[in-house]
């Protein structure tokens, strides 16, 4: 890897058998919208890839005309990841679809281990749950499905078209039992905004200049909310503010300027929050873009929360 090349982001899709992981993956591969995906799966033959996209298929690899490539994990996750990293050009992002009986934290630990830890960065773990069948799982399978959900950043409660409101609420209650703050997103046919999986800025929608923009194209309505500040921020106040972020905020990324010319990157994916100070020139203006569930958005309160992080004049 070139010394100046940033670690490649990794998205992990987990969930019990039949929850919709492969459907979601096929959506991304068939419409990558300029992103070169490198995909690690146990069986790429099960993915419904448009036949005209396939330019090469053989052994444990399928290459697509849109620049994406799928590799079979087989028994060696790290080896498959290294093969993707060695491609020229390398992918823009790696997606790992785990087997239906895998635990996501073990996969994430492997991908952040010594062999590839400085070349890969897990930036989101998403667990799909079958709303129509979850209540029918036996005890052992329910325990595994719960473990997958609790080890994830965001739960995608899929196949809501196959369950009534009472059944959906029962599943959500079970999932939130051991973790009340678990973020759960309802959907059908694994249809959700790409920006939730890949981060703000990876879809074609742009945050409106007034701070938020509505998109009602999905089962749940979402808002792209943005905030900016030309005034440097107070690090202590910002750390306090992010502890108060409402659960309706599902994904966020910010490039920030703090006191004493400190530069930082903030990322939130579901329950995961990370604020990382990094070398380099701070931006002239701090910016933060977030994907928020429309029903859970109080735009004025969210703006006020971050406005309160600005440095007082005497400290600038």
N, C-alpha and C positions, 0 to 999 in steps of 0.2 A: 504494500500500500504506500502511496506517496505520502511523504511526511506531512503535507498540508491537507490531506484528504480527511474530511470529517467522517466519523463513524456512520455506517449505513443504517438508516432506521429500519426497525423490524416490527411488524404487526403480527400478533399471534391471535389466531382464531381457534377457540376451544369450544367444547360443548359435547353433550352426550350424543350417541348415535341417532341420526335422523333429525337433528335439531335445525339444520339448514345451513351448515358451514359451507358446504360445497356449492349450494345455490348462490350464496353471497360471493364466494370466490369467483364463480363463473361470471357474475355481473361485472366484477372489476376487470377480469381478463378480456372479456368481449368488448368492453368500452374503457380502455385504460386512460383515455384523454391525455395522451402525451407522456404518461408515466411509464417507465420501463420497470415492470415488476419481475422480480425473481421469486418464484414460488416453490416452496418445499412441501410436498404432500406424500402421503403413504401410497396413494393410488391415483395418479393423474388421469388414468383411463376412465375414472368415474366422473370427471369434470366435463360438463356439457360445453365444450369449446366449439365455436363455429368452425366447421370444417375448412372453410376458405382461408382461415387465419393460419392454419398449420403449414409451415414451410419445411419442417424437418421433424421426424419422429423416429426414435429408435432407442433401444436399450432403456436407460432410466432417465431419458430427457426428451422434452418436446419444446421446440422453438417455434415462436409465432411471428407472423409478419409484422405485428405491431411492436416488436422489440422485447416482448415478454418471453420468459423461459420458465418451464416447469421441470423440476428435478424430483425424482423419487427419493424419499428419506431412507427407505429400507431400514437398515440397522444402525446407520451412522449419520446422525443429525449434523454433527460438526463437519464431517467430511463433505456432506452435500452443501453446507453453507460455504465452506472454503472454495468449492468448485464454482459457486456463483460469484464469489468475490474475485476470483481469478479471471473471470470473463472480461473481454474487451469489446465494447465498453461494458463496464459493470452495470448492474441494475441500479435504479434510483431508490428502490425500496425492496425489502424482502418480506414476503408474507408466508407465515408458517401455518398450515392447517393441521392441527394435531389430530391424532386418532381419537375416536369417541371415548376411549377409556384412559386417555392421558390426563395428567394433572398439569395445569399450565405453569405453575411456579417452578416445577422441575425443568420444564422446557426453557423457561426464561433464564434459570440459573445456568443451564448448559450454554446458552447463547451469550451469556455475559461472563463466561469462564475465561481462564487464562489464555486458551488457544485462540480465541477470537474476540476477547473482551474489549480490546482497543480498536476493533474494526467494525463492531456491530453495537447498536444501542436499541434495546427494546423500548419502544415508545408508546405501546398500547397493547393491552390484553383484553380481548372481547369474547365474552361467553354467550353462545346462543342456547336458548332454552326453548323446548317445544311446549307451548302453552296448552296445546290440545292433549298431550300425552304425559306430561310431567306427573300428574296425580296417579297415573297407572303404573309407574315404576315400582319395582319391589324395593325392599328396605336397602339392600346393598347398592342398587343402582341409584336410589335417591341420595344416599350418602355421597356417592361419587359425584353426582350432578351438583349437589350443594358445594362440595369441595371445589369443583371447577368454577362455580359462580363466585364463591368467596375469594378465590385466588385471582379473580379478574378485576379489571378497572371499571368495566361497564358491562351490564347484562343486557342482552338483546332478547326480549321475550317475543319469540317468533311464532308464526302460525296462529296469531290471534283471531284470524278469520274462522278457525276451527273450534273456538271455545267461546262460551258466553261470558258475560261480565262477571258473574259469580265465580266461575272457574278461574278466570284470569286473576281476580282479586285473591283467591285462595292460593294460587301459585306465588303471587307477590308476597303474601303474608308469610308463607313458608320460607321463601328466600330471604326475607328481611328479618326473620326470627333471630338468627345469630348475628346479624349485622343490620341494624335499623337504618343506617345511613346509606345502604347499598343503592347505587343509581341503576334504575331499571328503565329500559326503553321498549315500549310496545311497538310491534311491527308485524307485517304479514309478507310472505314471499321474500323475506330477507331484504326488503326494500327500505333503505335508509340513506341519508345524505352521505356522500363520499367524505365530506369534511369531518364527520365524526370519526371515521376510521383513519384518515390520512392527515388530519389537521386543517385548521382554517387556511384558506388560500389555495386548497387543492381542488376546489370545484369552481364552477364558472360564475357563481354568485359573488357580488361585491358588497361589502358592508356599506350602507348608505352613510352619507356625510353627517346626517343628523343623529347617528349613533346606533341605529338598528334598522334591519331590513327583514321583511317577512317573506317566508317561503312556505306555501301550503301544499306542496307537491307530495307530501308523505302522510302516513297514517297519523303521526303526531305532527303538529305544526312547529316549525323551528324559526328562530330568529338569529341572524348574524348581527351581533352587537359589537361595536368598536368603541375604543376610548383612547385618547391621546393627551399628552401633557408636554408643553414646551418647558415647564419648570422641572428641575431635577427632583427626584423622589427621596424620601426618608426610608432607609432600609428597614429600620425597626417597625415603622408604621405600616410598611408594605407587608412585612411578614405577619403582622397582626391582622391586616385586612384579608389576606388569603385564607386565614383560618375561619373567616366569616362568610366565605363565598356560599351562596345558596345552592341547594342540591339540584336545582333546575339548570344550572350551568354545567354543561356536559363536556365541553372541550374548549381549551383556550391556549393561546400562545402570545407572548409579549417579548419585545426587545426594549430594554429599559435602561434609563440613565439615572444613577443614584448620586448622592453627594460624593465629593472628592473624585469626580470623574470616573466612577465605577460603572462598568457595563455589566448587564446581567440578562439572562434569558429565563423567562418563566413559562412553564408548560403545565397544563392540567389535562388529564384524561380520566374522566369519571372520578374515582376516589383518589387517584394518584396526583400529587402536586410536587413540582420540583422548581426550585429557584436556584439557578447556578450563576455565580459570579464568574466572569471570564475575561481574559486579557483582550485588549483592543480598545479602539476609540469608542466611547459611548455615543449613541445616536443623538442627533440634535433635538429629537423629539421622541419621548417614550410612546410606544404604541402597544395596544393590547386588543386582540380580536378573539371573540368567543362565540361558540355555538350554544344557544340557550333554548330550552323548551319554552315555546311561546306562552303556555299557560302558567309558567313559573317565573316569568320575567317581570320585574319591577325596574324598568330602565332607569328611572330617576334615582332609585335607591342604590342600584349597582354603580351608576356614575358617581354618586356622592361617596360611596365606599372608597373608590380609588382617588377621587379628588382629595379626599382627606389624607392621602399619602404624600402630598406635595410638601416640599420643604418650606418652612417659614422664611420670610425675607431675610431675617438677620442671620440665617444659617447658610444662605446660598453663597 
